[in-house]
Amino acid sequence: MLHNVARAVRSVLTVLAVLVLAVLAAASPAAAHDVVTRTDPADGQSFGSAPTAVEVSFSDAPLALGAEILVEDAQGVDWTTGEVQIDQNNAVQPLRPDAPAGQYTVTWRVVSSDSHPIEGSFGFTVAGAGASPTGSALSTPASSAPATPAPTQAASTSQASAEQPDQGFPAGFIVVLVAILVLALVIVVVAVLARRRADATDRR
């Protein structure tokens, strides 16, 4: 009887070990947070008039819960209006129509598709004197030569900032791992009790 119990325990533990390795292998790519692929405006871009919105694009669709984008001028005044809109892989933040000329800093924070918060920042400049926007962030500036967009630079800068938060495993992976460990513990306890019961029977 003890021999059969020992064989059963070894078989179950082997299966559990295989499951743990499979979960670890699957969690390795999933543990990576989403990264920024593009920003609109691009980092350092200049406009003749203020854009109507700013947009941050990611490698996967972020969660709508907890998304926040601030667009602040040199005095720290936020010129956003309304809520952040999640459109597929893009987080879009509308701007007030009376933003004046000057330098602006965009600070964004979203919840990655792996449930971890990521954040970053970039900047742009409104060079014209007009306060009302004439088009989207990618419109040709009205009173200044268009600056060469630098989406690669913006993406790398924002990606570096996004990788600063916790790089731990996703919550789903932790739950699965804990469940496997608890199951293994239960099996070991059952095996020990069965062995003790068998020993007591033999002594009789």
Secondary structure, 3 states (H helix, E strand, C coil): CHHHHHHHHHHHHHHHHHHHHHHHHHHHHHCCCCCEEEEECCCCEEECCCCCEEEEEECCCCEEEEEEEEEECCCCCECECCCCEEECCEEEEEECCCCCCEEEEEEEEEECCCCCEEEEEEEEEECCCCCCCCCCCCCCCCCCCCCCCCHHHHHHHHHHHHCCCCCCCCHHHHHHHHHHHHHHHHHHHHHHHHHHHHHHHHHC
